[in-house]
Amino acid sequence: MKKPDDCGSMDDVRAEIDRIDRGLVDLLAERWSYVDRMWTLKRGQAAQANVPWRNKAVVEKVRARAAETGLPPEMAEALWRQIIGWGIQYQEERLRDS
């Protein structure tokens, strides 16, 4: 792992971006496994896939963490809204089919 200022070439930067991308995919896959588990728990309780108060809380936490780390909060929010939307759609389909 190199820090950005330690990268002496574009190849160095690209290698670090690729490393980070692998880690992001791994973390997203882990997150998705919990989304998958959630619909089965919701099915047993006849709960809705879309929980607006929870979505809002997640986005607020993500924006705050982004601001702490120097990531543009607007970018983090846009990404998480997409992730949340996929999760809701996935859960709705599973709940409807079960």
CYANA upper distance limits for C-alpha pairs under 8 A (distance plus 0.5 A):
  1 MET  CA     16 GLU  CA      7.40
  2 LYS  CA      6 ASP  CA      6.31
  2 LYS  CA      7 CYS  CA      7.00
  2 LYS  CA     16 GLU  CA      7.51
  3 LYS  CA      7 CYS  CA      7.28
  4 PRO  CA     13 VAL  CA      7.58
  7 CYS  CA     12 ASP  CA      5.72
  7 CYS  CA     13 VAL  CA      6.34
  8 GLY  CA     12 ASP  CA      6.93
  8 GLY  CA     13 VAL  CA      8.44
  9 SER  CA     13 VAL  CA      7.02
 10 MET  CA     14 ARG  CA      6.53
 11 ASP  CA     15 ALA  CA      6.54
 12 ASP  CA     16 GLU  CA      6.89
 13 VAL  CA     17 ILE  CA      6.71
 14 ARG  CA     18 ASP  CA      6.58
 15 ALA  CA     19 ARG  CA      6.71
 16 GLU  CA     20 ILE  CA      6.68
 17 ILE  CA     21 ASP  CA      6.54
 18 ASP  CA     22 ARG  CA      6.78
 19 ARG  CA     23 GLY  CA      7.03
 20 ILE  CA     24 LEU  CA      6.65
 21 ASP  CA     25 VAL  CA      6.67
 22 ARG  CA     26 ASP  CA      6.76
 23 GLY  CA     27 LEU  CA      6.70
 24 LEU  CA     28 LEU  CA      6.54
 25 VAL  CA     29 ALA  CA      6.52
 26 ASP  CA     30 GLU  CA      6.77
 27 LEU  CA     31 ARG  CA      6.65
 28 LEU  CA     32 TRP  CA      6.52
 29 ALA  CA     33 SER  CA      6.85
 30 GLU  CA     34 TYR  CA      7.48
 31 ARG  CA     35 VAL  CA      7.09
 32 TRP  CA     36 ASP  CA      6.62
 32 TRP  CA     87 GLY  CA      8.32
 33 SER  CA     37 ARG  CA      6.79
 34 TYR  CA     38 MET  CA      6.52
 35 VAL  CA     39 TRP  CA      7.28
 35 VAL  CA     87 GLY  CA      6.81
 35 VAL  CA     91 GLN  CA      8.19
 36 ASP  CA     40 THR  CA      7.73
 36 ASP  CA     91 GLN  CA      7.93
 37 ARG  CA     41 LEU  CA      7.11
 38 MET  CA     42 LYS  CA      6.60
 38 MET  CA     91 GLN  CA      8.38
 39 TRP  CA     43 ARG  CA      6.50
 39 TRP  CA     49 ALA  CA      7.62
 39 TRP  CA     91 GLN  CA      5.77
 39 TRP  CA     94 ARG  CA      7.51
 39 TRP  CA     95 LEU  CA      7.22
 40 THR  CA     44 GLY  CA      7.10
 40 THR  CA     95 LEU  CA      8.48
 41 LEU  CA     45 GLN  CA      7.19
 42 LYS  CA     46 ALA  CA      6.27
 42 LYS  CA     47 ALA  CA      5.26
 42 LYS  CA     48 GLN  CA      7.41
 42 LYS  CA     49 ALA  CA      7.93
 42 LYS  CA     95 LEU  CA      8.50
 43 ARG  CA     47 ALA  CA      6.90
 43 ARG  CA     95 LEU  CA      6.65
 43 ARG  CA     98 SER  CA      8.27
 48 GLN  CA     92 GLU  CA      8.28
 49 ALA  CA     88 ILE  CA      5.96
 49 ALA  CA     89 GLN  CA      8.30
 49 ALA  CA     91 GLN  CA      5.98
 49 ALA  CA     92 GLU  CA      5.95
 49 ALA  CA     95 LEU  CA      8.23
 50 ASN  CA     55 ASN  CA      8.44
 50 ASN  CA     88 ILE  CA      6.16
 50 ASN  CA     92 GLU  CA      8.47
 51 VAL  CA     55 ASN  CA      6.75
 52 PRO  CA     56 LYS  CA      6.63
 53 TRP  CA     57 ALA  CA      6.75
 54 ARG  CA     58 VAL  CA      6.65
 55 ASN  CA     59 VAL  CA      6.74
 55 ASN  CA     84 ILE  CA      7.68
 56 LYS  CA     60 GLU  CA      6.64
 57 ALA  CA     61 LYS  CA      6.72
 58 VAL  CA     62 VAL  CA      6.64
 59 VAL  CA     63 ARG  CA      6.55
 59 VAL  CA     77 GLU  CA      6.48
 59 VAL  CA     80 TRP  CA      7.19
 59 VAL  CA     81 ARG  CA      7.82
 60 GLU  CA     64 ALA  CA      6.69
 61 LYS  CA     65 ARG  CA      6.64
 62 VAL  CA     66 ALA  CA      6.50
 62 VAL  CA     73 PRO  CA      8.15
 62 VAL  CA     76 ALA  CA      7.11
 62 VAL  CA     77 GLU  CA      7.29
 62 VAL  CA     80 TRP  CA      8.15
 63 ARG  CA     67 ALA  CA      6.69
 63 ARG  CA     73 PRO  CA      5.20
 63 ARG  CA     74 GLU  CA      7.81
 63 ARG  CA     76 ALA  CA      6.75
 63 ARG  CA     77 GLU  CA      6.55
 64 ALA  CA     68 GLU  CA      6.82
 64 ALA  CA     73 PRO  CA      7.74
 65 ARG  CA     69 THR  CA      6.83
 66 ALA  CA     70 GLY  CA      6.59
 66 ALA  CA     71 LEU  CA      5.24
 66 ALA  CA     72 PRO  CA      6.78
 66 ALA  CA     73 PRO  CA      5.74
 66 ALA  CA     76 ALA  CA      6.95
 67 ALA  CA     71 LEU  CA      6.38
 67 ALA  CA     72 PRO  CA      6.96
 67 ALA  CA     73 PRO  CA      6.19
 71 LEU  CA     75 MET  CA      8.01
 71 LEU  CA     76 ALA  CA      7.70
 72 PRO  CA     76 ALA  CA      7.03
 73 PRO  CA     77 GLU  CA      6.51
 74 GLU  CA     78 ALA  CA      6.66
 75 MET  CA     79 LEU  CA      6.75
 76 ALA  CA     80 TRP  CA      6.61
 77 GLU  CA     81 ARG  CA      6.47
 78 ALA  CA     82 GLN  CA      6.88
 79 LEU  CA     83 ILE  CA      6.79
 80 TRP  CA     84 ILE  CA      6.36
 81 ARG  CA     85 GLY  CA      6.43
 82 GLN  CA     86 TRP  CA      6.75
 83 ILE  CA     87 GLY  CA      6.80
 84 ILE  CA     88 ILE  CA      6.65
 85 GLY  CA     89 GLN  CA      6.65
 86 TRP  CA     90 TYR  CA      6.55
 87 GLY  CA     91 GLN  CA      6.60
 88 ILE  CA     92 GLU  CA      6.48
 89 GLN  CA     93 GLU  CA      6.70
 90 TYR  CA     94 ARG  CA      6.81
 91 GLN  CA     95 LEU  CA      6.43
 92 GLU  CA     96 ARG  CA      6.46
 93 GLU  CA     97 ASP  CA      6.63
 94 ARG  CA     98 SER  CA      6.58
